[in-house]
Amino acid sequence: MINTHKLRNQAVLFFILLLWVPFGITAQIMTVQGTVMDEKNEPVIGASVLETGTTNGTVTDFDGKFTLQADANAHLTISYVGFTTQSVAIKGRKMIHVKLAESTQLLEETVVIGYGVMKKSDMTGAISSVNADELAKRPTTNPVEALQ
C-alpha cells in the first residue's frame, strides 16, 4: 500500500512537471518601445510598426513614439508613405530608435485619395484637383456646393 501511494505521488508530480514544460518553450513576449524619426530628427507621426510575419502592430504617436508587445527575437517592419520601409531586429532590446530615409521615387508614384493611398499605376478613374483660390471665387457659403 505504501508503494502504491508513493507511486501515485510520483505520477502526479511527473504530470505537473509535464504541464509546466510548454511554458518554458513558448516565445518570450516583451514590451518594446521606440521612436521613429526622419533624416532631420523630426518625429514621424503615424508610421506603421508591424511585427514581421504577423498582424501584430501599432502606429507612432505625435512624438514618433510607439509601444508594442512582441517576441524578443522578432523583426519589426517600419513603414510610412514617402519613406523607405525598414526592418529592425529586436534582439531582446526594450528600446529601439529608427531613422527613416526619404524615398522620392516612392512619393512620385503615390496618389493620396479620399479613402486611402494608391500607386499611380494602380489608379483607375478620374481625379480632379481644386485649390483654395478657385473655391473662394464661387458665390456660395457652403463648401460642398462650391465643390459641385
C-alpha positions in Angstrom: 0.0 0.0 0.0 2.9 2.4 0.8 4.5 1.7 -2.6 1.2 2.4 -4.4 0.8 5.7 -2.6 4.4 6.7 -3.3 4.0 5.7 -7.0 0.8 7.8 -7.3 2.5 10.8 -5.8 5.4 10.5 -8.2 3.0 10.1 -11.1 1.1 13.3 -10.1 4.4 15.2 -9.7 5.6 14.0 -13.1 2.3 15.0 -14.7 2.5 18.5 -13.1 6.1 18.9 -14.5 4.9 17.8 -18.0 2.2 20.5 -17.8 4.9 23.2 -16.9 7.3 22.4 -19.8 5.3 24.2 -22.6 5.6 27.5 -20.6 9.4 27.4 -20.9 9.3 26.5 -24.6 7.0 29.3 -25.7 8.4 32.5 -27.2 9.3 35.3 -24.8 6.8 38.1 -25.3 8.1 41.5 -24.2 7.1 45.2 -24.4 9.2 47.1 -27.0 9.2 50.8 -27.0 10.8 53.1 -29.5 10.8 56.2 -31.6 10.7 56.7 -35.4 12.4 59.8 -36.7 13.2 61.2 -40.2 16.6 62.3 -41.5 16.1 65.7 -39.9 15.5 64.2 -36.5 11.8 65.1 -36.6 9.2 62.6 -35.4 7.3 60.6 -38.0 3.7 60.8 -36.9 1.5 57.8 -37.9 4.3 55.5 -39.1 3.3 51.8 -39.2 5.2 49.5 -36.9 4.5 45.8 -37.5 5.9 42.6 -36.1 7.1 40.9 -39.3 5.1 37.9 -40.4 2.2 38.7 -38.0 -0.8 41.1 -37.8 0.6 42.5 -34.5 1.3 46.1 -35.0 0.8 49.7 -34.0 1.3 53.3 -35.2 3.6 56.0 -33.9 2.1 58.9 -31.9 2.6 62.7 -32.2 6.1 62.4 -30.8 7.0 59.5 -33.1 6.9 57.0 -30.2 5.4 53.5 -30.2 4.8 50.7 -27.7 4.3 47.1 -28.9 4.1 43.6 -27.3 6.3 41.4 -29.5 8.5 38.3 -29.4 12.0 39.0 -28.1 13.6 37.6 -31.3 11.2 39.1 -33.8 11.8 41.7 -36.5 9.9 44.9 -36.8 8.9 46.4 -40.1 8.5 50.2 -40.0 6.9 52.0 -43.0 5.4 55.4 -43.9 4.3 57.0 -47.1 7.3 58.7 -48.8 9.9 56.9 -46.8 11.8 53.7 -47.4 10.5 50.7 -45.4 12.9 49.5 -42.8 13.3 46.2 -41.0 14.8 46.1 -37.5 15.7 43.1 -35.3 14.5 43.4 -31.7 17.2 41.0 -30.3 15.8 41.3 -26.8 16.1 45.1 -26.7 13.4 47.1 -24.9 14.1 50.4 -26.7 14.5 50.8 -30.4 15.2 54.0 -32.3 14.7 54.1 -36.1 15.6 56.7 -38.6 13.6 56.5 -41.9 15.2 57.7 -45.1 13.0 59.7 -47.6 12.2 58.0 -50.9 11.3 60.5 -53.6 10.8 57.7 -56.1 8.0 56.2 -53.9 6.5 59.6 -53.4 6.2 60.3 -57.1 4.3 57.0 -57.6 1.8 57.7 -54.8 -1.6 59.3 -55.1 -3.5 60.3 -51.9 -7.2 59.9 -52.5 -10.2 60.5 -50.2 -10.3 56.9 -48.9 -6.7 55.9 -48.8 -3.4 55.9 -50.7 -2.7 54.2 -54.0 0.2 53.9 -56.5 -0.3 55.9 -59.7 -0.1 52.8 -61.8 -3.0 51.2 -59.9 -5.2 54.3 -60.2 -8.3 53.9 -62.3 -11.0 56.5 -62.7 -11.0 60.3 -62.9 -9.1 62.5 -60.5 -9.7 66.2 -60.1 -7.9 68.8 -58.0 -9.3 72.1 -56.7 -7.3 74.7 -55.0 -8.5 77.3 -52.4 -8.4 80.2 -54.8 -10.9 78.5 -57.1 -13.2 77.7 -54.2 -13.0 81.3 -53.0 -14.3 82.6 -56.4 -17.6 80.7 -56.1 -20.5 82.7 -54.9 -21.7 80.3 -52.1 -21.3 79.9 -48.4 -21.4 76.1 -48.4 -18.0 74.5 -49.4 -19.8 71.4 -50.6 -21.8 73.4 -53.1 -18.6 75.1 -54.2 -17.0 71.7 -55.0 -20.0 70.7 -57.1 
